[in-house]
Amino acid sequence: MNTIQLLGLAAGMLTTIAFLPQVIKTWKSRSAKDLSLGMFSLFCLGVALWLAYGILVRDIPVIAANMCTLMLASTLLFFKLRFKE
């Protein structure tokens, strides 16, 4: 693994981990009223496309980061739909 790939993995890890506090807060409070359904829907679609791109070009950092981000963002999207106020 070269330096550029390590940089990509570090960047992907940090941007993915950034979603964790929101997921935990939403889970604990059982409230997603302040989350935008439109934003998270579009974001999940965009991340899914980045994941497809990463798979097509066989770029491990892009695949790993977007796979994890898609799981966390999809969890928030699920909470938004599940915890309707």
N, CA, C and O atoms as a Maestro MAE file, in Angstrom:
{
 s_m_m2io_version
 :::
 2.0.0
}

f_m_ct {
 s_m_title
 :::
 protein
 m_atom[340] {
  # First column is atom index #
  i_m_mmod_type
  r_m_x_coord
  r_m_y_coord
  r_m_z_coord
  i_m_residue_number
  s_m_chain_name
  s_m_pdb_residue_name
  s_m_pdb_atom_name
  i_m_atomic_number
  :::
  1 25 0.848 -1.168 0.000 1 A "MET " " N  " 7
  2 3 0.000 0.000 0.000 1 A "MET " " CA " 6
  3 2 0.898 1.238 0.000 1 A "MET " " C  " 6
  4 15 1.829 1.340 0.799 1 A "MET " " O  " 8
  5 25 0.611 2.166 -0.896 2 A "ASN " " N  " 7
  6 3 1.459 3.354 -1.007 2 A "ASN " " CA " 6
  7 2 0.903 4.522 -0.180 2 A "ASN " " C  " 6
  8 15 -0.179 4.433 0.401 2 A "ASN " " O  " 8
  9 25 1.661 5.602 -0.144 3 A "THR " " N  " 7
  10 3 1.311 6.776 0.654 3 A "THR " " CA " 6
  11 2 -0.004 7.401 0.202 3 A "THR " " C  " 6
  12 15 -0.789 7.860 1.032 3 A "THR " " O  " 8
  13 25 -0.246 7.423 -1.093 4 A "ILE " " N  " 7
  14 3 -1.487 8.015 -1.604 4 A "ILE " " CA " 6
  15 2 -2.698 7.208 -1.139 4 A "ILE " " C  " 6
  16 15 -3.720 7.784 -0.763 4 A "ILE " " O  " 8
  17 25 -2.590 5.888 -1.164 5 A "GLN " " N  " 7
  18 3 -3.692 5.053 -0.691 5 A "GLN " " CA " 6
  19 2 -3.910 5.240 0.809 5 A "GLN " " C  " 6
  20 15 -5.052 5.284 1.267 5 A "GLN " " O  " 8
  21 25 -2.825 5.351 1.575 6 A "LEU " " N  " 7
  22 3 -2.950 5.598 3.017 6 A "LEU " " CA " 6
  23 2 -3.630 6.933 3.292 6 A "LEU " " C  " 6
  24 15 -4.450 7.046 4.204 6 A "LEU " " O  " 8
  25 25 -3.288 7.936 2.504 7 A "LEU " " N  " 7
  26 3 -3.928 9.241 2.628 7 A "LEU " " CA " 6
  27 2 -5.429 9.128 2.338 7 A "LEU " " C  " 6
  28 15 -6.249 9.692 3.061 7 A "LEU " " O  " 8
  29 25 -5.774 8.408 1.295 8 A "GLY " " N  " 7
  30 3 -7.174 8.200 0.940 8 A "GLY " " CA " 6
  31 2 -7.936 7.443 2.026 8 A "GLY " " C  " 6
  32 15 -9.076 7.783 2.342 8 A "GLY " " O  " 8
  33 25 -7.300 6.416 2.596 9 A "LEU " " N  " 7
  34 3 -7.943 5.667 3.671 9 A "LEU " " CA " 6
  35 2 -8.137 6.528 4.915 9 A "LEU " " C  " 6
  36 15 -9.182 6.453 5.562 9 A "LEU " " O  " 8
  37 25 -7.145 7.343 5.255 10 A "ALA " " N  " 7
  38 3 -7.264 8.234 6.420 10 A "ALA " " CA " 6
  39 2 -8.375 9.257 6.207 10 A "ALA " " C  " 6
  40 15 -9.184 9.494 7.104 10 A "ALA " " O  " 8
  41 25 -8.415 9.859 5.032 11 A "ALA " " N  " 7
  42 3 -9.465 10.845 4.726 11 A "ALA " " CA " 6
  43 2 -10.837 10.190 4.773 11 A "ALA " " C  " 6
  44 15 -11.771 10.749 5.348 11 A "ALA " " O  " 8
  45 25 -10.966 9.029 4.183 12 A "GLY " " N  " 7
  46 3 -12.237 8.310 4.190 12 A "GLY " " CA " 6
  47 2 -12.666 7.922 5.593 12 A "GLY " " C  " 6
  48 15 -13.846 8.012 5.934 12 A "GLY " " O  " 8
  49 25 -11.711 7.491 6.409 13 A "MET " " N  " 7
  50 3 -12.024 7.100 7.775 13 A "MET " " CA " 6
  51 2 -12.541 8.296 8.580 13 A "MET " " C  " 6
  52 15 -13.521 8.176 9.316 13 A "MET " " O  " 8
  53 25 -11.885 9.439 8.439 14 A "LEU " " N  " 7
  54 3 -12.295 10.621 9.195 14 A "LEU " " CA " 6
  55 2 -13.665 11.142 8.759 14 A "LEU " " C  " 6
  56 15 -14.490 11.494 9.603 14 A "LEU " " O  " 8
  57 25 -13.908 11.193 7.467 15 A "THR " " N  " 7
  58 3 -15.204 11.696 7.007 15 A "THR " " CA " 6
  59 2 -16.327 10.710 7.325 15 A "THR " " C  " 6
  60 15 -17.472 11.120 7.515 15 A "THR " " O  " 8
  61 25 -16.015 9.433 7.384 16 A "THR " " N  " 7
  62 3 -17.011 8.428 7.745 16 A "THR " " CA " 6
  63 2 -17.319 8.489 9.235 16 A "THR " " C  " 6
  64 15 -18.483 8.469 9.634 16 A "THR " " O  " 8
  65 25 -16.282 8.562 10.054 17 A "ILE " " N  " 7
  66 3 -16.458 8.610 11.508 17 A "ILE " " CA " 6
  67 2 -17.255 9.849 11.919 17 A "ILE " " C  " 6
  68 15 -17.908 9.846 12.962 17 A "ILE " " O  " 8
  69 25 -17.208 10.897 11.115 18 A "ALA " " N  " 7
  70 3 -17.937 12.125 11.433 18 A "ALA " " CA " 6
  71 2 -19.441 11.875 11.571 18 A "ALA " " C  " 6
  72 15 -20.125 12.638 12.252 18 A "ALA " " O  " 8
  73 25 -19.961 10.836 10.948 19 A "PHE " " N  " 7
  74 3 -21.388 10.518 11.038 19 A "PHE " " CA " 6
  75 2 -21.753 9.798 12.334 19 A "PHE " " C  " 6
  76 15 -22.915 9.812 12.739 19 A "PHE " " O  " 8
  77 25 -20.794 9.181 12.976 20 A "LEU " " N  " 7
  78 3 -21.069 8.363 14.152 20 A "LEU " " CA " 6
  79 2 -21.751 9.118 15.291 20 A "LEU " " C  " 6
  80 15 -22.721 8.598 15.842 20 A "LEU " " O  " 8
  81 25 -21.301 10.315 15.676 21 A "PRO " " N  " 7
  82 3 -22.010 11.027 16.749 21 A "PRO " " CA " 6
  83 2 -23.483 11.299 16.420 21 A "PRO " " C  " 6
  84 15 -24.336 11.223 17.304 21 A "PRO " " O  " 8
  85 25 -23.781 11.611 15.174 22 A "GLN " " N  " 7
  86 3 -25.176 11.874 14.790 22 A "GLN " " CA " 6
  87 2 -26.004 10.599 14.854 22 A "GLN " " C  " 6
  88 15 -27.149 10.623 15.306 22 A "GLN " " O  " 8
  89 25 -25.437 9.494 14.408 23 A "VAL " " N  " 7
  90 3 -26.146 8.216 14.475 23 A "VAL " " CA " 6
  91 2 -26.443 7.862 15.934 23 A "VAL " " C  " 6
  92 15 -27.559 7.462 16.264 23 A "VAL " " O  " 8
  93 25 -25.451 8.009 16.794 24 A "ILE " " N  " 7
  94 3 -25.625 7.686 18.220 24 A "ILE " " CA " 6
  95 2 -26.660 8.612 18.854 24 A "ILE " " C  " 6
  96 15 -27.537 8.151 19.585 24 A "ILE " " O  " 8
  97 25 -26.568 9.905 18.582 25 A "LYS " " N  " 7
  98 3 -27.521 10.868 19.153 25 A "LYS " " CA " 6
  99 2 -28.946 10.565 18.701 25 A "LYS " " C  " 6
  100 15 -29.874 10.587 19.510 25 A "LYS " " O  " 8
  101 25 -29.119 10.285 17.423 26 A "THR " " N  " 7
  102 3 -30.448 9.997 16.880 26 A "THR " " CA " 6
  103 2 -30.998 8.702 17.466 26 A "THR " " C  " 6
  104 15 -32.185 8.616 17.781 26 A "THR " " O  " 8
  105 25 -30.154 7.709 17.610 27 A "TRP " " N  " 7
  106 3 -30.573 6.427 18.184 27 A "TRP " " CA " 6
  107 2 -31.009 6.605 19.636 27 A "TRP " " C  " 6
  108 15 -32.057 6.102 20.041 27 A "TRP " " O  " 8
  109 25 -30.200 7.326 20.420 28 A "LYS " " N  " 7
  110 3 -30.517 7.514 21.839 28 A "LYS " " CA " 6
  111 2 -31.772 8.363 22.046 28 A "LYS " " C  " 6
  112 15 -32.596 8.056 22.907 28 A "LYS " " O  " 8
  113 25 -31.914 9.416 21.268 29 A "SER " " N  " 7
  114 3 -33.057 10.324 21.451 29 A "SER " " CA " 6
  115 2 -34.330 9.822 20.773 29 A "SER " " C  " 6
  116 15 -35.428 10.297 21.064 29 A "SER " " O  " 8
  117 25 -34.171 8.862 19.868 30 A "ARG " " N  " 7
  118 3 -35.299 8.356 19.082 30 A "ARG " " CA " 6
  119 2 -36.016 9.486 18.350 30 A "ARG " " C  " 6
  120 15 -37.233 9.463 18.163 30 A "ARG " " O  " 8
  121 25 -35.222 10.473 17.943 31 A "SER " " N  " 7
  122 3 -35.789 11.613 17.229 31 A "SER " " CA " 6
  123 2 -34.874 12.005 16.070 31 A "SER " " C  " 6
  124 15 -33.667 12.175 16.241 31 A "SER " " O  " 8
  125 25 -35.468 12.140 14.903 32 A "ALA " " N  " 7
  126 3 -34.727 12.566 13.721 32 A "ALA " " CA " 6
  127 2 -35.397 13.780 13.097 32 A "ALA " " C  " 6
  128 15 -35.241 14.045 11.905 32 A "ALA " " O  " 8
  129 25 -36.148 14.520 13.919 33 A "LYS " " N  " 7
  130 3 -36.927 15.632 13.379 33 A "LYS " " CA " 6
  131 2 -36.073 16.720 12.754 33 A "LYS " " C  " 6
  132 15 -36.527 17.414 11.844 33 A "LYS " " O  " 8
  133 25 -34.848 16.880 13.226 34 A "ASP " " N  " 7
  134 3 -33.983 17.927 12.681 34 A "ASP " " CA " 6
  135 2 -33.165 17.477 11.474 34 A "ASP " " C  " 6
  136 15 -32.421 18.278 10.908 34 A "ASP " " O  " 8
  137 25 -33.286 16.226 11.074 35 A "LEU " " N  " 7
  138 3 -32.563 15.733 9.903 35 A "LEU " " CA " 6
  139 2 -33.408 15.965 8.650 35 A "LEU " " C  " 6
  140 15 -34.627 15.791 8.664 35 A "LEU " " O  " 8
  141 25 -32.752 16.353 7.595 36 A "SER " " N  " 7
  142 3 -33.442 16.614 6.340 36 A "SER " " CA " 6
  143 2 -33.578 15.324 5.524 36 A "SER " " C  " 6
  144 15 -32.581 14.706 5.148 36 A "SER " " O  " 8
  145 25 -34.816 14.933 5.261 37 A "LEU " " N  " 7
  146 3 -35.070 13.733 4.456 37 A "LEU " " CA " 6
  147 2 -34.495 13.890 3.048 37 A "LEU " " C  " 6
  148 15 -33.878 12.967 2.518 37 A "LEU " " O  " 8
  149 25 -34.700 15.056 2.450 38 A "GLY " " N  " 7
  150 3 -34.184 15.300 1.102 38 A "GLY " " CA " 6
  151 2 -32.671 15.236 1.047 38 A "GLY " " C  " 6
  152 15 -32.104 14.619 0.146 38 A "GLY " " O  " 8
  153 25 -32.013 15.871 2.008 39 A "MET " " N  " 7
  154 3 -30.555 15.884 2.025 39 A "MET " " CA " 6
  155 2 -29.999 14.474 2.182 39 A "MET " " C  " 6
  156 15 -29.099 14.076 1.442 39 A "MET " " O  " 8
  157 25 -30.535 13.709 3.150 40 A "PHE " " N  " 7
  158 3 -29.995 12.361 3.373 40 A "PHE " " CA " 6
  159 2 -30.342 11.414 2.235 40 A "PHE " " C  " 6
  160 15 -29.572 10.497 1.948 40 A "PHE " " O  " 8
  161 25 -31.474 11.612 1.583 41 A "SER " " N  " 7
  162 3 -31.819 10.791 0.415 41 A "SER " " CA " 6
  163 2 -30.824 11.029 -0.716 41 A "SER " " C  " 6
  164 15 -30.288 10.085 -1.297 41 A "SER " " O  " 8
  165 25 -30.586 12.299 -1.018 42 A "LEU " " N  " 7
  166 3 -29.623 12.637 -2.081 42 A "LEU " " CA " 6
  167 2 -28.208 12.226 -1.701 42 A "LEU " " C  " 6
  168 15 -27.452 11.737 -2.540 42 A "LEU " " O  " 8
  169 25 -27.851 12.423 -0.438 43 A "PHE " " N  " 7
  170 3 -26.513 12.056 0.019 43 A "PHE " " CA " 6
  171 2 -26.285 10.553 -0.131 43 A "PHE " " C  " 6
  172 15 -25.238 10.129 -0.621 43 A "PHE " " O  " 8
  173 25 -27.264 9.746 0.290 44 A "CYS " " N  " 7
  174 3 -27.126 8.289 0.166 44 A "CYS " " CA " 6
  175 2 -26.999 7.873 -1.304 44 A "CYS " " C  " 6
  176 15 -26.208 6.989 -1.633 44 A "CYS " " O  " 8
  177 25 -27.766 8.500 -2.171 45 A "LEU " " N  " 7
  178 3 -27.659 8.200 -3.597 45 A "LEU " " CA " 6
  179 2 -26.267 8.561 -4.124 45 A "LEU " " C  " 6
  180 15 -25.659 7.789 -4.866 45 A "LEU " " O  " 8
  181 25 -25.771 9.730 -3.740 46 A "GLY " " N  " 7
  182 3 -24.436 10.146 -4.164 46 A "GLY " " CA " 6
  183 2 -23.352 9.215 -3.660 46 A "GLY " " C  " 6
  184 15 -22.430 8.872 -4.401 46 A "GLY " " O  " 8
  185 25 -23.454 8.803 -2.409 47 A "VAL " " N  " 7
  186 3 -22.457 7.890 -1.835 47 A "VAL " " CA " 6
  187 2 -22.536 6.527 -2.526 47 A "VAL " " C  " 6
  188 15 -21.507 5.897 -2.772 47 A "VAL " " O  " 8
  189 25 -23.743 6.071 -2.837 48 A "ALA " " N  " 7
  190 3 -23.897 4.801 -3.556 48 A "ALA " " CA " 6
  191 2 -23.233 4.880 -4.933 48 A "ALA " " C  " 6
  192 15 -22.614 3.917 -5.385 48 A "ALA " " O  " 8
  193 25 -23.365 6.022 -5.589 49 A "LEU " " N  " 7
  194 3 -22.706 6.198 -6.897 49 A "LEU " " CA " 6
  195 2 -21.185 6.225 -6.740 49 A "LEU " " C  " 6
  196 15 -20.473 5.652 -7.565 49 A "LEU " " O  " 8
  197 25 -20.673 6.888 -5.683 50 A "TRP " " N  " 7
  198 3 -19.230 6.878 -5.423 50 A "TRP " " CA " 6
  199 2 -18.750 5.455 -5.145 50 A "TRP " " C  " 6
  200 15 -17.666 5.067 -5.581 50 A "TRP " " O  " 8
  201 25 -19.547 4.686 -4.427 51 A "LEU " " N  " 7
  202 3 -19.194 3.295 -4.161 51 A "LEU " " CA " 6
  203 2 -19.126 2.503 -5.459 51 A "LEU " " C  " 6
  204 15 -18.187 1.736 -5.669 51 A "LEU " " O  " 8
  205 25 -20.108 2.683 -6.325 52 A "ALA " " N  " 7
  206 3 -20.097 2.004 -7.632 52 A "ALA " " CA " 6
  207 2 -18.867 2.411 -8.435 52 A "ALA " " C  " 6
  208 15 -18.220 1.569 -9.057 52 A "ALA " " O  " 8
  209 25 -18.550 3.689 -8.420 53 A "TYR " " N  " 7
  210 3 -17.355 4.178 -9.110 53 A "TYR " " CA " 6
  211 2 -16.105 3.503 -8.551 53 A "TYR " " C  " 6
  212 15 -15.262 3.019 -9.306 53 A "TYR " " O  " 8
  213 25 -15.993 3.476 -7.221 54 A "GLY " " N  " 7
  214 3 -14.825 2.856 -6.588 54 A "GLY " " CA " 6
  215 2 -14.670 1.403 -6.973 54 A "GLY " " C  " 6
  216 15 -13.560 0.925 -7.206 54 A "GLY " " O  " 8
  217 25 -15.803 0.694 -7.040 55 A "ILE " " N  " 7
  218 3 -15.767 -0.713 -7.443 55 A "ILE " " CA " 6
  219 2 -15.311 -0.846 -8.890 55 A "ILE " " C  " 6
  220 15 -14.496 -1.712 -9.211 55 A "ILE " " O  " 8
  221 25 -15.833 0.006 -9.756 56 A "LEU " " N  " 7
  222 3 -15.478 -0.064 -11.180 56 A "LEU " " CA " 6
  223 2 -14.006 0.237 -11.435 56 A "LEU " " C  " 6
  224 15 -13.384 -0.381 -12.298 56 A "LEU " " O  " 8
  225 25 -13.442 1.198 -10.675 57 A "VAL " " N  " 7
  226 3 -12.029 1.533 -10.892 57 A "VAL " " CA " 6
  227 2 -11.105 0.788 -9.924 57 A "VAL " " C  " 6
  228 15 -9.887 0.962 -9.947 57 A "VAL " " O  " 8
  229 25 -11.712 -0.043 -9.076 58 A "ARG " " N  " 7
  230 3 -10.963 -0.875 -8.118 58 A "ARG " " CA " 6
  231 2 -10.063 -0.048 -7.204 58 A "ARG " " C  " 6
  232 15 -8.874 -0.326 -7.042 58 A "ARG " " O  " 8
  233 25 -10.670 0.970 -6.618 59 A "ASP " " N  " 7
  234 3 -9.944 1.869 -5.713 59 A "ASP " " CA " 6
  235 2 -10.372 1.559 -4.278 59 A "ASP " " C  " 6
  236 15 -11.457 1.948 -3.846 59 A "ASP " " O  " 8
  237 25 -9.508 0.857 -3.547 60 A "ILE " " N  " 7
  238 3 -9.837 0.384 -2.203 60 A "ILE " " CA " 6
  239 2 -10.238 1.511 -1.250 60 A "ILE " " C  " 6
  240 15 -11.244 1.367 -0.555 60 A "ILE " " O  " 8
  241 25 -9.496 2.639 -1.182 61 A "PRO " " N  " 7
  242 3 -9.930 3.698 -0.272 61 A "PRO " " CA " 6
  243 2 -11.324 4.240 -0.597 61 A "PRO " " C  " 6
  244 15 -12.106 4.514 0.313 61 A "PRO " " O  " 8
  245 25 -11.639 4.395 -1.872 62 A "VAL " " N  " 7
  246 3 -12.961 4.895 -2.273 62 A "VAL " " CA " 6
  247 2 -14.040 3.872 -1.916 62 A "VAL " " C  " 6
  248 15 -15.114 4.240 -1.439 62 A "VAL " " O  " 8
  249 25 -13.760 2.609 -2.143 63 A "ILE " " N  " 7
  250 3 -14.723 1.550 -1.820 63 A "ILE " " CA " 6
  251 2 -14.960 1.490 -0.316 63 A "ILE " " C  " 6
  252 15 -16.107 1.505 0.132 63 A "ILE " " O  " 8
  253 25 -13.887 1.421 0.464 64 A "ALA " " N  " 7
  254 3 -14.011 1.272 1.921 64 A "ALA " " CA " 6
  255 2 -14.731 2.459 2.549 64 A "ALA " " C  " 6
  256 15 -15.651 2.285 3.349 64 A "ALA " " O  " 8
  257 25 -14.309 3.661 2.185 65 A "ALA " " N  " 7
  258 3 -14.908 4.857 2.786 65 A "ALA " " CA " 6
  259 2 -16.378 4.971 2.438 65 A "ALA " " C  " 6
  260 15 -17.200 5.262 3.307 65 A "ALA " " O  " 8
  261 25 -16.717 4.747 1.187 66 A "ASN " " N  " 7
  262 3 -18.109 4.926 0.775 66 A "ASN " " CA " 6
  263 2 -19.009 3.788 1.232 66 A "ASN " " C  " 6
  264 15 -20.207 3.997 1.429 66 A "ASN " " O  " 8
  265 25 -18.469 2.604 1.405 67 A "MET " " N  " 7
  266 3 -19.261 1.505 1.940 67 A "MET " " CA " 6
  267 2 -19.657 1.815 3.392 67 A "MET " " C  " 6
  268 15 -20.815 1.650 3.774 67 A "MET " " O  " 8
  269 25 -18.698 2.260 4.182 68 A "CYS " " N  " 7
  270 3 -18.981 2.597 5.585 68 A "CYS " " CA " 6
  271 2 -19.884 3.823 5.688 68 A "CYS " " C  " 6
  272 15 -20.821 3.845 6.485 68 A "CYS " " O  " 8
  273 25 -19.599 4.837 4.883 69 A "THR " " N  " 7
  274 3 -20.418 6.051 4.911 69 A "THR " " CA " 6
  275 2 -21.850 5.739 4.500 69 A "THR " " C  " 6
  276 15 -22.794 6.262 5.091 69 A "THR " " O  " 8
  277 25 -22.015 4.896 3.498 70 A "LEU " " N  " 7
  278 3 -23.364 4.532 3.057 70 A "LEU " " CA " 6
  279 2 -24.123 3.814 4.165 70 A "LEU " " C  " 6
  280 15 -25.320 4.044 4.341 70 A "LEU " " O  " 8
  281 25 -23.452 2.955 4.908 71 A "MET " " N  " 7
  282 3 -24.119 2.267 6.013 71 A "MET " " CA " 6
  283 2 -24.575 3.263 7.083 71 A "MET " " C  " 6
  284 15 -25.709 3.187 7.554 71 A "MET " " O  " 8
  285 25 -23.700 4.193 7.467 72 A "LEU " " N  " 7
  286 3 -24.057 5.156 8.505 72 A "LEU " " CA " 6
  287 2 -25.129 6.137 8.024 72 A "LEU " " C  " 6
  288 15 -26.088 6.408 8.747 72 A "LEU " " O  " 8
  289 25 -24.973 6.665 6.821 73 A "ALA " " N  " 7
  290 3 -25.954 7.614 6.292 73 A "ALA " " CA " 6
  291 2 -27.303 6.929 6.055 73 A "ALA " " C  " 6
  292 15 -28.353 7.535 6.270 73 A "ALA " " O  " 8
  293 25 -27.276 5.683 5.617 74 A "SER " " N  " 7
  294 3 -28.522 4.935 5.427 74 A "SER " " CA " 6
  295 2 -29.206 4.669 6.763 74 A "SER " " C  " 6
  296 15 -30.434 4.649 6.849 74 A "SER " " O  " 8
  297 25 -28.401 4.465 7.804 75 A "THR " " N  " 7
  298 3 -28.961 4.297 9.145 75 A "THR " " CA " 6
  299 2 -29.701 5.558 9.562 75 A "THR " " C  " 6
  300 15 -30.802 5.481 10.109 75 A "THR " " O  " 8
  301 25 -29.106 6.718 9.308 76 A "LEU " " N  " 7
  302 3 -29.779 7.976 9.634 76 A "LEU " " CA " 6
  303 2 -31.044 8.160 8.796 76 A "LEU " " C  " 6
  304 15 -32.059 8.643 9.297 76 A "LEU " " O  " 8
  305 25 -30.982 7.781 7.540 77 A "LEU " " N  " 7
  306 3 -32.157 7.868 6.676 77 A "LEU " " CA " 6
  307 2 -33.265 6.945 7.201 77 A "LEU " " C  " 6
  308 15 -34.437 7.320 7.220 77 A "LEU " " O  " 8
  309 25 -32.886 5.750 7.621 78 A "PHE " " N  " 7
  310 3 -33.843 4.809 8.215 78 A "PHE " " CA " 6
  311 2 -34.470 5.409 9.484 78 A "PHE " " C  " 6
  312 15 -35.684 5.340 9.674 78 A "PHE " " O  " 8
  313 25 -33.631 5.995 10.344 79 A "PHE " " N  " 7
  314 3 -34.145 6.626 11.559 79 A "PHE " " CA " 6
  315 2 -35.115 7.755 11.219 79 A "PHE " " C  " 6
  316 15 -36.143 7.919 11.876 79 A "PHE " " O  " 8
  317 25 -34.786 8.524 10.197 80 A "LYS " " N  " 7
  318 3 -35.661 9.632 9.792 80 A "LYS " " CA " 6
  319 2 -37.047 9.100 9.409 80 A "LYS " " C  " 6
  320 15 -38.065 9.696 9.759 80 A "LYS " " O  " 8
  321 25 -37.073 7.996 8.703 81 A "LEU " " N  " 7
  322 3 -38.343 7.417 8.278 81 A "LEU " " CA " 6
  323 2 -39.046 6.671 9.417 81 A "LEU " " C  " 6
  324 15 -40.275 6.624 9.468 81 A "LEU " " O  " 8
  325 25 -38.273 6.099 10.314 82 A "ARG " " N  " 7
  326 3 -38.827 5.309 11.407 82 A "ARG " " CA " 6
  327 2 -39.341 6.153 12.567 82 A "ARG " " C  " 6
  328 15 -40.415 5.887 13.106 82 A "ARG " " O  " 8
  329 25 -38.570 7.175 12.952 83 A "PHE " " N  " 7
  330 3 -38.909 7.991 14.119 83 A "PHE " " CA " 6
  331 2 -39.696 9.217 13.722 83 A "PHE " " C  " 6
  332 15 -39.334 10.329 14.106 83 A "PHE " " O  " 8
  333 25 -40.762 9.044 12.965 84 A "LYS " " N  " 7
  334 3 -41.575 10.183 12.530 84 A "LYS " " CA " 6
  335 2 -42.293 10.797 13.725 84 A "LYS " " C  " 6
  336 15 -42.860 10.095 14.563 84 A "LYS " " O  " 8
  337 25 -42.254 12.122 13.778 85 A "GLU " " N  " 7
  338 3 -42.947 12.836 14.851 85 A "GLU " " CA " 6
  339 2 -44.279 13.333 14.348 85 A "GLU " " C  " 6
  340 15 -45.025 13.963 15.097 85 A "GLU " " O  " 8
  :::
 }
 m_bond[339] {
  # First column is bond index #
  i_m_from
  i_m_to
  i_m_order
  :::
  1 1 2 1
  2 2 3 1
  3 3 4 2
  4 3 5 1
  5 5 6 1
  6 6 7 1
  7 7 8 2
  8 7 9 1
  9 9 10 1
  10 10 11 1
  11 11 12 2
  12 11 13 1
  13 13 14 1
  14 14 15 1
  15 15 16 2
  16 15 17 1
  17 17 18 1
  18 18 19 1
  19 19 20 2
  20 19 21 1
  21 21 22 1
  22 22 23 1
  23 23 24 2
  24 23 25 1
  25 25 26 1
  26 26 27 1
  27 27 28 2
  28 27 29 1
  29 29 30 1
  30 30 31 1
  31 31 32 2
  32 31 33 1
  33 33 34 1
  34 34 35 1
  35 35 36 2
  36 35 37 1
  37 37 38 1
  38 38 39 1
  39 39 40 2
  40 39 41 1
  41 41 42 1
  42 42 43 1
  43 43 44 2
  44 43 45 1
  45 45 46 1
  46 46 47 1
  47 47 48 2
  48 47 49 1
  49 49 50 1
  50 50 51 1
  51 51 52 2
  52 51 53 1
  53 53 54 1
  54 54 55 1
  55 55 56 2
  56 55 57 1
  57 57 58 1
  58 58 59 1
  59 59 60 2
  60 59 61 1
  61 61 62 1
  62 62 63 1
  63 63 64 2
  64 63 65 1
  65 65 66 1
  66 66 67 1
  67 67 68 2
  68 67 69 1
  69 69 70 1
  70 70 71 1
  71 71 72 2
  72 71 73 1
  73 73 74 1
  74 74 75 1
  75 75 76 2
  76 75 77 1
  77 77 78 1
  78 78 79 1
  79 79 80 2
  80 79 81 1
  81 81 82 1
  82 82 83 1
  83 83 84 2
  84 83 85 1
  85 85 86 1
  86 86 87 1
  87 87 88 2
  88 87 89 1
  89 89 90 1
  90 90 91 1
  91 91 92 2
  92 91 93 1
  93 93 94 1
  94 94 95 1
  95 95 96 2
  96 95 97 1
  97 97 98 1
  98 98 99 1
  99 99 100 2
  100 99 101 1
  101 101 102 1
  102 102 103 1
  103 103 104 2
  104 103 105 1
  105 105 106 1
  106 106 107 1
  107 107 108 2
  108 107 109 1
  109 109 110 1
  110 110 111 1
  111 111 112 2
  112 111 113 1
  113 113 114 1
  114 114 115 1
  115 115 116 2
  116 115 117 1
  117 117 118 1
  118 118 119 1
  119 119 120 2
  120 119 121 1
  121 121 122 1
  122 122 123 1
  123 123 124 2
  124 123 125 1
  125 125 126 1
  126 126 127 1
  127 127 128 2
  128 127 129 1
  129 129 130 1
  130 130 131 1
  131 131 132 2
  132 131 133 1
  133 133 134 1
  134 134 135 1
  135 135 136 2
  136 135 137 1
  137 137 138 1
  138 138 139 1
  139 139 140 2
  140 139 141 1
  141 141 142 1
  142 142 143 1
  143 143 144 2
  144 143 145 1
  145 145 146 1
  146 146 147 1
  147 147 148 2
  148 147 149 1
  149 149 150 1
  150 150 151 1
  151 151 152 2
  152 151 153 1
  153 153 154 1
  154 154 155 1
  155 155 156 2
  156 155 157 1
  157 157 158 1
  158 158 159 1
  159 159 160 2
  160 159 161 1
  161 161 162 1
  162 162 163 1
  163 163 164 2
  164 163 165 1
  165 165 166 1
  166 166 167 1
  167 167 168 2
  168 167 169 1
  169 169 170 1
  170 170 171 1
  171 171 172 2
  172 171 173 1
  173 173 174 1
  174 174 175 1
  175 175 176 2
  176 175 177 1
  177 177 178 1
  178 178 179 1
  179 179 180 2
  180 179 181 1
  181 181 182 1
  182 182 183 1
  183 183 184 2
  184 183 185 1
  185 185 186 1
  186 186 187 1
  187 187 188 2
  188 187 189 1
  189 189 190 1
  190 190 191 1
  191 191 192 2
  192 191 193 1
  193 193 194 1
  194 194 195 1
  195 195 196 2
  196 195 197 1
  197 197 198 1
  198 198 199 1
  199 199 200 2
  200 199 201 1
  201 201 202 1
  202 202 203 1
  203 203 204 2
  204 203 205 1
  205 205 206 1
  206 206 207 1
  207 207 208 2
  208 207 209 1
  209 209 210 1
  210 210 211 1
  211 211 212 2
  212 211 213 1
  213 213 214 1
  214 214 215 1
  215 215 216 2
  216 215 217 1
  217 217 218 1
  218 218 219 1
  219 219 220 2
  220 219 221 1
  221 221 222 1
  222 222 223 1
  223 223 224 2
  224 223 225 1
  225 225 226 1
  226 226 227 1
  227 227 228 2
  228 227 229 1
  229 229 230 1
  230 230 231 1
  231 231 232 2
  232 231 233 1
  233 233 234 1
  234 234 235 1
  235 235 236 2
  236 235 237 1
  237 237 238 1
  238 238 239 1
  239 239 240 2
  240 239 241 1
  241 241 242 1
  242 242 243 1
  243 243 244 2
  244 243 245 1
  245 245 246 1
  246 246 247 1
  247 247 248 2
  248 247 249 1
  249 249 250 1
  250 250 251 1
  251 251 252 2
  252 251 253 1
  253 253 254 1
  254 254 255 1
  255 255 256 2
  256 255 257 1
  257 257 258 1
  258 258 259 1
  259 259 260 2
  260 259 261 1
  261 261 262 1
  262 262 263 1
  263 263 264 2
  264 263 265 1
  265 265 266 1
  266 266 267 1
  267 267 268 2
  268 267 269 1
  269 269 270 1
  270 270 271 1
  271 271 272 2
  272 271 273 1
  273 273 274 1
  274 274 275 1
  275 275 276 2
  276 275 277 1
  277 277 278 1
  278 278 279 1
  279 279 280 2
  280 279 281 1
  281 281 282 1
  282 282 283 1
  283 283 284 2
  284 283 285 1
  285 285 286 1
  286 286 287 1
  287 287 288 2
  288 287 289 1
  289 289 290 1
  290 290 291 1
  291 291 292 2
  292 291 293 1
  293 293 294 1
  294 294 295 1
  295 295 296 2
  296 295 297 1
  297 297 298 1
  298 298 299 1
  299 299 300 2
  300 299 301 1
  301 301 302 1
  302 302 303 1
  303 303 304 2
  304 303 305 1
  305 305 306 1
  306 306 307 1
  307 307 308 2
  308 307 309 1
  309 309 310 1
  310 310 311 1
  311 311 312 2
  312 311 313 1
  313 313 314 1
  314 314 315 1
  315 315 316 2
  316 315 317 1
  317 317 318 1
  318 318 319 1
  319 319 320 2
  320 319 321 1
  321 321 322 1
  322 322 323 1
  323 323 324 2
  324 323 325 1
  325 325 326 1
  326 326 327 1
  327 327 328 2
  328 327 329 1
  329 329 330 1
  330 330 331 1
  331 331 332 2
  332 331 333 1
  333 333 334 1
  334 334 335 1
  335 335 336 2
  336 335 337 1
  337 337 338 1
  338 338 339 1
  339 339 340 2
  :::
 }
}
